[in-house]
């Protein structure tokens, strides 16, 4: 039997033990987290800087706007603010013009011609390079020539029926260094005129779809005119031309500085002769009639060589693979191309 003193000690110990059990337990991890949170310093907030496009230098803004294209500049960019409107009015913005008919465009060819005249006027004579696809006509060519005397590069593609004003227009383009025509006609008289009115011309491209039944009487007229009048040429492309070896020889005899000659789709030239060997020796970069058309704009590989109506398709804008519905509507397409509507 325990003594009264021992009993009181045991009772006291039990009371202390009960207090320890009833005290709320704090997880060590929670304490540690709270201590770290108190010690952690609050990171200062950094205000996000907002960019104001109007603060960009004018020349940099102009460079950016030129990349969006003529139509977007006129329809959208110049309407954003007064600063951009002023930049879009600067003549230097229109030194280089590239205009074609974008997919799904709401503009007709007649409207695009008016737009082109507008941007030519904006250049105020500073225009040096212009590219037009699918809507040029004789009147537009004359308009450009009258207002762009410093033009050095002229490219026109897929504009059929342009023959009437070449001679008159080229008389006013004495600074021209490159003339590129794709599926766009030019007369031998105009080529003869180029020789004396465009003395700086170094690059000439007259590319077309090959004709199935060319007129033999004038097959060499263009190439002979080139050989007799364009002695300073360095680069000549005549893809799809109907010339024979007579025309090729005229070019080799007259263009002594020629470095590149493109004869792709010139199926009436026989390069398996001594003239072909002369081409290889005289021309540094030579492309032969059967070489691939890879990389050639506007002229494509197709089945037209085996289609007796290929010339008709070329004139009306159709291809041998177009549907019957497309062929039924070719008359309206043809008239639109030739500005008869």
C-alpha positions as CSV (number, residue, x, y, z in Angstrom):
1,X,0.0,0.0,0.0
2,X,1.4,3.4,-1.1
3,X,2.0,6.2,1.4
4,X,-0.1,9.4,1.1
5,X,3.0,11.3,-0.1
6,X,3.6,8.9,-3.0
7,X,-0.1,9.0,-3.9
8,X,0.0,12.8,-4.2
9,X,3.1,12.7,-6.4
10,X,1.5,10.1,-8.7
11,X,-1.6,12.2,-9.0
12,X,0.4,15.3,-9.8
13,X,2.3,13.5,-12.5
14,X,-1.0,12.2,-14.1
15,X,-2.4,15.8,-14.1
16,X,0.8,17.1,-15.9
17,X,0.6,14.2,-18.4
18,X,-3.1,15.0,-19.1
19,X,-2.3,18.7,-19.8
20,X,0.4,17.7,-22.2
21,X,-2.0,15.4,-24.1
22,X,-4.8,18.1,-24.3
23,X,-2.4,20.8,-25.6
24,X,-2.9,21.4,-29.4
25,X,-0.2,19.9,-31.5
26,X,1.5,22.2,-34.0
27,X,3.2,20.5,-36.9
28,X,6.8,21.2,-37.3
29,X,6.5,21.8,-40.9
30,X,3.8,24.4,-40.4
31,X,6.1,26.3,-37.9
32,X,8.9,26.2,-40.3
33,X,6.8,27.5,-43.1
34,X,5.5,30.4,-41.0
35,X,9.0,31.3,-39.9
36,X,10.2,31.4,-43.5
37,X,7.2,33.4,-44.5
38,X,8.1,36.1,-41.9
39,X,11.7,36.2,-43.0
40,X,10.9,36.3,-46.8
41,X,11.0,39.8,-48.2
42,X,8.2,40.8,-50.6
43,X,9.6,41.2,-54.2
44,X,9.0,44.7,-55.6
45,X,6.3,44.8,-58.3
46,X,7.6,45.7,-61.8
47,X,5.2,47.7,-63.9
48,X,4.8,46.3,-67.4
49,X,6.0,48.8,-70.0
50,X,3.5,49.5,-72.8
51,X,4.8,50.0,-76.3
52,X,3.5,52.9,-78.3
53,X,4.0,52.2,-82.0
54,X,3.8,55.9,-82.7
55,X,7.1,56.4,-80.9
56,X,9.0,54.4,-83.6
57,X,11.1,56.4,-86.0
58,X,9.3,57.4,-89.1
59,X,11.6,55.5,-91.4
60,X,11.2,52.3,-89.4
61,X,7.4,52.6,-89.4
62,X,7.5,53.2,-93.2
63,X,9.6,50.1,-93.7
64,X,7.1,48.0,-91.7
65,X,4.1,49.4,-93.6
66,X,5.7,48.7,-97.0
67,X,5.7,45.0,-96.1
68,X,2.0,44.7,-95.9
69,X,1.3,45.5,-99.5
70,X,-0.3,48.4,-101.5
71,X,-3.9,47.3,-101.0
72,X,-3.6,46.9,-97.2
73,X,-1.8,50.2,-96.9
74,X,-4.5,52.1,-98.7
75,X,-7.5,50.2,-97.3
76,X,-6.3,49.9,-93.7
77,X,-2.9,51.2,-92.5
78,X,-3.3,54.8,-93.6
79,X,-6.6,55.0,-91.7
80,X,-5.2,53.9,-88.3
81,X,-4.0,57.4,-87.2
82,X,-2.8,60.7,-88.5
83,X,0.9,59.7,-88.2
84,X,0.5,56.6,-90.3
85,X,-1.7,58.6,-92.8
86,X,1.1,61.1,-93.2
87,X,3.7,58.4,-93.7
88,X,1.6,56.7,-96.3
89,X,1.4,60.0,-98.2
90,X,5.2,60.3,-98.4
91,X,6.5,59.9,-102.0
92,X,9.4,57.7,-100.7
93,X,6.8,55.1,-99.7
94,X,6.0,54.5,-103.3
95,X,9.4,54.0,-104.9
96,X,8.6,50.3,-105.3
97,X,5.1,49.1,-106.2
98,X,3.9,45.6,-106.5
99,X,0.2,45.2,-107.5
100,X,-1.7,42.1,-108.4
101,X,-5.2,40.6,-107.9
102,X,-5.1,38.8,-104.6
103,X,-7.3,35.8,-104.0
104,X,-10.8,36.7,-103.2
105,X,-10.2,40.4,-104.0
106,X,-13.3,42.7,-104.2
107,X,-11.6,44.9,-106.8
108,X,-12.1,44.6,-110.5
109,X,-9.3,45.1,-113.0
110,X,-10.7,48.5,-113.8
111,X,-10.6,49.5,-110.2
112,X,-7.0,48.2,-109.8
113,X,-5.9,50.3,-112.7
114,X,-7.3,53.4,-110.9
115,X,-5.5,52.3,-107.7
116,X,-2.3,51.9,-109.6
117,X,-2.6,55.4,-111.1
118,X,-3.2,56.8,-107.6
119,X,0.0,55.3,-106.1
120,X,2.0,56.3,-109.1
121,X,0.8,59.9,-108.5
122,X,1.8,59.5,-104.8
123,X,5.4,58.7,-105.8
124,X,5.7,62.2,-107.4
125,X,8.3,60.9,-109.9
126,X,10.3,58.9,-107.4
127,X,9.0,55.5,-108.7
128,X,11.9,53.2,-109.6
129,X,10.4,49.7,-109.6
130,X,6.9,48.6,-110.5
131,X,5.4,45.1,-110.9
132,X,1.8,44.7,-112.3
133,X,0.1,41.3,-112.6
134,X,-3.2,40.6,-114.4
135,X,-4.7,44.0,-115.0
136,X,-2.4,46.4,-117.0
137,X,-3.4,47.8,-120.3
138,X,-2.0,50.3,-122.9
139,X,-3.5,53.3,-121.1
140,X,-2.0,52.4,-117.8
141,X,1.5,51.8,-119.3
142,X,1.3,55.3,-120.9
143,X,0.2,56.8,-117.6
144,X,3.2,55.3,-115.8
145,X,5.7,56.3,-118.5
146,X,4.5,59.9,-118.4
147,X,5.1,60.1,-114.6
148,X,8.0,57.8,-113.8
149,X,11.0,59.0,-115.8
150,X,13.4,57.5,-113.3
151,X,11.9,54.0,-113.5
152,X,14.6,51.3,-113.6
153,X,12.6,48.1,-113.4
154,X,9.3,47.3,-115.1
155,X,7.6,43.9,-114.7
156,X,4.2,43.1,-116.3
157,X,2.6,39.6,-116.2
158,X,-0.5,38.0,-117.6
159,X,-1.6,41.2,-119.4
160,X,-2.6,40.1,-122.9
161,X,-3.2,42.4,-125.9
162,X,-0.6,45.1,-124.8
163,X,1.1,46.1,-128.1
164,X,-0.2,49.5,-129.0
165,X,1.9,51.9,-126.8
166,X,5.2,50.1,-126.1
167,X,7.2,52.2,-128.5
168,X,5.8,55.5,-127.2
169,X,6.2,54.4,-123.5
170,X,9.7,53.2,-123.8
171,X,10.8,56.5,-125.4
172,X,10.1,58.1,-122.0
173,X,11.9,55.4,-119.9
174,X,15.5,56.1,-120.6
175,X,16.6,54.9,-117.1
176,X,15.2,51.4,-117.6
177,X,17.6,48.6,-116.6
178,X,15.3,45.7,-116.5
179,X,12.2,44.8,-118.5
180,X,10.3,41.7,-117.6
181,X,7.3,40.5,-119.5
182,X,5.5,37.3,-118.8
183,X,2.5,36.3,-120.9
184,X,2.5,39.8,-122.2
185,X,3.2,40.7,-125.8
186,X,5.7,43.2,-127.2
187,X,6.4,44.0,-130.9
188,X,9.7,43.8,-132.7
189,X,9.3,47.5,-133.4
190,X,9.3,48.2,-129.7
191,X,12.4,46.1,-129.2
192,X,14.1,48.0,-132.0
193,X,13.2,51.2,-130.3
194,X,14.6,50.0,-126.9
195,X,18.1,49.8,-128.4
196,X,18.5,53.6,-128.6
197,X,16.0,54.9,-126.0
198,X,16.9,52.6,-123.2
199,X,20.8,52.4,-123.3
200,X,21.0,51.1,-119.7
201,X,18.9,48.0,-120.3
202,X,20.8,44.9,-119.1
203,X,18.0,42.4,-118.3
204,X,15.2,41.4,-120.8
205,X,12.6,38.8,-120.1
206,X,9.9,38.0,-122.7
207,X,8.4,34.7,-121.5
208,X,5.2,33.1,-122.7
209,X,3.5,29.7,-123.1
210,X,4.8,28.0,-126.2
211,X,2.5,28.2,-129.2
212,X,1.4,25.0,-130.7
213,X,1.2,26.4,-134.2
214,X,3.4,29.4,-134.5
215,X,3.6,31.6,-137.6
216,X,6.8,30.6,-139.3
217,X,7.0,33.9,-141.2
218,X,7.7,36.0,-138.1
219,X,9.0,33.3,-135.7
220,X,12.4,34.9,-135.6
221,X,11.4,38.6,-135.7
222,X,11.7,39.2,-132.0
223,X,15.0,37.4,-131.6
224,X,16.6,39.1,-134.6
225,X,15.5,42.5,-133.3
226,X,17.1,41.7,-130.0
227,X,20.4,40.7,-131.6
228,X,20.5,43.7,-133.8
229,X,19.6,46.3,-131.2
230,X,20.3,45.2,-127.6
231,X,24.1,44.8,-127.6
232,X,24.5,45.5,-123.9
233,X,22.3,42.7,-122.6
234,X,23.6,40.5,-119.8
235,X,20.5,38.5,-119.0
236,X,18.0,37.3,-121.6
237,X,15.0,35.0,-121.1
238,X,12.9,33.9,-124.0
239,X,10.9,31.0,-122.5
240,X,8.4,29.6,-125.0
241,X,9.6,31.6,-127.9
242,X,9.0,30.2,-131.4
243,X,12.4,31.2,-132.9
244,X,14.5,28.8,-134.8
245,X,18.3,28.5,-135.0
246,X,18.2,31.6,-137.3
247,X,17.0,33.8,-134.4
248,X,19.4,32.1,-131.9
249,X,22.4,32.8,-134.1
250,X,21.3,36.5,-134.4
251,X,21.3,36.8,-130.6
252,X,24.8,35.2,-130.3
253,X,26.1,37.4,-133.0
254,X,24.7,40.6,-131.6
255,X,24.8,40.2,-127.8
256,X,28.5,39.7,-127.0
257,X,28.1,40.6,-123.3
258,X,25.3,38.1,-122.7
259,X,26.0,35.9,-119.6
260,X,22.6,34.2,-119.1
261,X,20.4,32.8,-121.9
262,X,17.1,31.0,-121.0
263,X,15.8,28.9,-123.9
264,X,13.4,26.7,-122.0
265,X,10.4,25.6,-124.1
266,X,12.0,27.0,-127.2
267,X,11.2,23.8,-129.0
268,X,12.1,25.0,-132.5
269,X,15.7,25.5,-131.6
270,X,18.0,22.6,-132.3
271,X,20.9,22.7,-129.8
272,X,22.4,19.4,-131.0
273,X,24.3,21.3,-133.7
274,X,27.4,23.4,-133.9
275,X,25.2,26.3,-132.8
276,X,24.4,24.5,-129.6
277,X,28.1,24.0,-128.9
278,X,28.7,27.7,-129.5
279,X,26.0,28.5,-127.0
280,X,27.7,26.4,-124.4
281,X,31.1,28.1,-125.1
282,X,29.8,31.7,-125.3
283,X,27.1,31.7,-122.6
284,X,28.1,31.3,-119.0
285,X,24.6,30.3,-117.7
286,X,22.6,28.4,-120.4
287,X,19.1,26.9,-119.9
288,X,18.1,24.5,-122.7
289,X,14.6,23.9,-124.2
290,X,13.9,20.8,-122.2
291,X,15.1,22.0,-118.8
292,X,12.6,22.1,-116.0
293,X,10.5,25.2,-115.4
294,X,11.0,25.0,-111.6
295,X,11.4,28.5,-110.2
296,X,9.9,30.2,-113.3
297,X,6.9,32.5,-112.4
298,X,3.7,32.4,-114.4
299,X,4.9,29.7,-116.8
300,X,4.2,26.2,-115.6
301,X,4.7,22.6,-116.7
302,X,1.4,21.3,-118.1
303,X,-0.1,19.0,-120.8
304,X,-0.5,21.8,-123.4
305,X,2.1,20.3,-125.6
306,X,-0.3,17.5,-126.4
307,X,-3.4,19.6,-126.7
308,X,-4.2,21.0,-130.1
309,X,-6.3,23.9,-128.5
310,X,-3.5,25.0,-126.2
311,X,-3.2,28.4,-128.0
312,X,-6.9,29.1,-127.5
313,X,-6.7,28.3,-123.8
314,X,-3.8,30.7,-123.5
315,X,-5.7,33.5,-125.1
316,X,-8.9,33.1,-123.1
317,X,-7.2,32.4,-119.7
318,X,-8.3,28.8,-119.5
319,X,-6.2,25.6,-119.2
320,X,-6.7,22.2,-120.7
321,X,-7.8,20.8,-117.3
322,X,-10.5,23.4,-116.6
323,X,-14.1,22.2,-116.3
324,X,-16.8,22.4,-119.0
325,X,-18.5,25.2,-117.0
326,X,-15.3,27.2,-117.0
327,X,-15.0,26.8,-120.8
328,X,-18.6,27.8,-121.3
329,X,-17.8,31.1,-119.6
330,X,-14.6,31.8,-121.4
331,X,-16.0,34.6,-123.6
332,X,-16.7,36.9,-120.6
333,X,-13.3,36.1,-119.2
334,X,-11.7,36.9,-122.5
335,X,-13.5,40.2,-122.9
336,X,-12.5,41.2,-119.3
337,X,-8.9,40.5,-120.0
338,X,-8.9,42.7,-123.1
339,X,-10.8,45.5,-121.3
340,X,-13.8,45.2,-123.5
341,X,-16.3,45.2,-120.6
